Amino acid sequence: MAIVLAYCACALVWGTTWLAIRACIAPGGYPSVGAAALRFSLAGAVLLALWVSGMVRPGPRTRRELGWTCLAGALDAGGYGLVYCAVERISGGLAAVLFGSAPLMMAAVAWLTRTERASPRAVVGAALAVAGISLIFADRLEVSASQALGVGLALGSVVLSCLGSIVVKRRCGGQHPLALAAVFLTASSAVLWTLSAAVDTRPLPWPPPPGPTAALVYLALVGSVLVFGCYFFLLARVRLMTISTLALVQPLIALALDAVWEVQIRLSARSYVGAALVLGGLGLALFARAPLYRRPGPALVLDRDAVAASR
């Protein structure tokens, strides 16, 4: 039951965070990377207090484990920095769809580098997703170069988030999910503040604007403290394949919210067709019976456990 509740929390909350991000960084709100840094600083402070007080233990027990956790947080910071910059330019639902290509990107990278041998359904699924992404990119490029750049930024965030999830899965086991999240998010916030100083052109607003600040608090406490704890709980107990299905569920929620609430960036029919191709390719790859890819020869078979996705 705990696993089911954790999965539902990740799906529902992360499906809504895309719209909340756009509300947080809207005109009159917070600068993009600074908003992410502030979000993770607030979340990290809450979780660090729980860890230091002894309420959530164990955390990292060695310098090596601490280093791996901080590395995962740094990779996540890069991914979130790109996500926030992307959502300045494209709708949250579209960003969620592009982020959902993470499992297929992992399979494609493994195949291109000859690290793994891709299955036929992974190739077909990746081809569908590439066709969908290309259609989305062409459609957004017709609208503006800024929206096309947003598509590229969202895809870049996928790579960094995949790498962060792999580090957590392989190197950060045995920690309490909230203690792990405390170090992870604190490391993310430190990197994001550095990036914010380099790229943000707007200062943090004062006094805090009510709407964007409410979105920020939701993102920090619900979208980070609660859901990252649930996510790390799942990482320790279920296969990455199971977690990867979140990449299919979240975009559907985000697109539904876009259709109702998004007023500044409306998607055309062609973008929706592209989104359907991406999600169709992902569904084909995730739910067909054969494994996404295998390592050649007698080495370890990674199968579906090699697939990673994040929010």
C-alpha positions, 0 to 999 in steps of 0.5 A, a space after each residue: 500500500 505504501 508503494 502505491 501511495 508513493 507512486 500516486 503522489 509522484 504522479 499527481 503532484 509532479 503532473 501539476 508542478 509544471 503549471 506551478 513552475 509557470 505560475 512561479 516564474 510568470 511576469 512579476 514573479 521569480 527569475 527562472 533559475 533563482 526560483 528553482 534555487 529558492 525552491 530547493 533551498 526551502 525544501 532542503 532546509 526542512 529536510 536537513 532539520 529533520 535529518 539533524 534532529 535524528 527524525 530521519 536516519 540514516 543519511 550518507 554514512 561515508 564521504 564516498 556516499 556523501 559525494 555520490 549523493 551530492 553529485 546526483 544533486 548537482 546533476 539534478 540542479 543542471 536538469 532543473 535549471 534547464 527545465 525552468 528556463 524551458 518552461 519560460 518558453 513553452 507550456 508546462 504540458 509540452 515540457 512534461 511530454 518532452 521530459 517523458 522521453 527519458 526512458 527512450 533517450 536512455 535506450 538510444 544512448 545505450 544503443 548508439 554507444 554500443 553499451 547495450 543492444 536495443 530490442 526492436 520495440 525500443 527502436 520503433 518506440 524511439 523512432 516514433 518519439 523522435 518523429 513526435 519531437 521533430 514535429 513539436 520542434 518544427 511547430 514551435 519553431 514556426 511560432 517563435 525561435 524562443 519556443 524552439 529553444 525551449 524544446 531543446 532546453 527540455 531535452 537537455 534536462 532529460 539527459 542530466 536527470 537520467 544521469 542523476 537517477 542512475 547515480 542515486 539508484 546505484 550509489 546511494 542505497 541504504 539511506 532514509 529517503 528523506 535524509 537522502 533528499 535532504 543532502 540531494 536537494 541541498 546540493 542542488 540548491 547550492 549549484 542552482 544559486 551559482 547558476 542563477 548568479 550567472 544567467 538570471 537577469 531579474 532579481 528576486 522580487 520584494 515584497 514576495 508577490 502572492 501568486 508566484 510565492 504560493 506556487 513556490 511554497 507548493 513546489 518546495 513543500 509538496 513538489 519537493 519535500 513530500 514527493 522527492 521523499 516518495 520518489 527515493 522511497 520508490 527507487 529503493 523498493 521498485 525497479 526503475 522500469 516501474 518508476 519510468 512509467 511516471 514519465 507516461 502518466 505525468 504528461 497526461 496530467 500536465 496536458 489536461 491542466 494546460 488545456 484548462 488553465 494555460 492561457 499564454 501559450 496555446 498548443 496547436 493541433 500539430 503539437 498535440 499530434 507530436 505529443 501523441 507520437 512521443 507518448 505512443 512511442 514511450 508506451 510501446 517501449 514500456 509496456 511491450 513484453 521484450 526488454 528495452 535493451 540487453 548488454 551483449 555477451 555474458 555481462 549483466 542483463 540490465 533489461 528494464 531496470 536500466 531505464 531511468 526517469 525523473 521528474 
